[in-house]
Amino acid sequence: MKKNQGSGGIDGISIAMFEKNVNMNLKELQRLLQQGRYKPDPVRRHFIEKENGKLRPLGIPTIRDRVCQQAVRQIIEPIFEQDFYYYSFGFRAGYSAHQAINTIRRAKRGGYEYVVDLDIMSFFDEIPHELLMEKVHERITDGKVLTLIRGWLTAGFMEDDQFHETEIGSPQGGNFVAIACEFVLESFRLGNEGERFCCGKIRRRCSYPLQDKGTGRRSIPSSKDYSGRRTAAENAS
């Protein structure tokens, strides 16, 4: 978190401010967790511009909440890691987009000529909470941890001094949400499993090198996002 120079949340407390009394702050956080009194703060809504000119909403948690999220992530990430597909590169320690690109290059040299490029539109914004919790519960059974995760999903957000509930979707900007959503995406597969060479999903986007166009045409119709809508096939050649 400090390495990424993350900004503060709705309480205005920066990393530097949190560190001035770090021992006291951590003990207080520990006390609240042990007593079952910890309650996540709403995230601070912030927008960044995407390459296409549209705005991507981020949810910036308070430093206290990010510390708690990171602690949980360090515990559950090795559990999720056991189920991650070898060619999934998004939000995984030691994996990068550059490795995904190199995998595509190797596929090209191996005779794969076509790429199906898919984008699950508004994945973070529209993923159902119950679906995410159901998938997480397949590997995590500790009730306290599950309660924490649900609390972060439903904490809401502040925008222009107004509180907004979050009944669907997952805020982009925290330490934990990305790895949880990537775990959900692990169960997403194109059809014709034996015909495709999966190369690296980067966030909610994936590219599949294929040996012929026919495989891509057969695969796309069987691919749906978790809201029941078709995914967008942006480039099938």
Secondary structure, DSSP 8 states (H G I E B T S, - for coil): -TTTT----TT---HHHHHHTHHHHHHHHHHHHHTT------EEEEEEE-TTS-EEEEEE--HHHHHHHHHHHHHHHHHHHTTS-TT--TT-TT--HHHHHHHHHHHHHTT--EEEEEE-TTHHHH--HHHHHHHHHTT---HHHHHHHHHHHTS-EEETTEEE--SS---TTSSSHHHHHHHHHTT---S-GGG-----EETTEEEEEESSHHHHHHHGGG-B-TTSSB-EEEE--
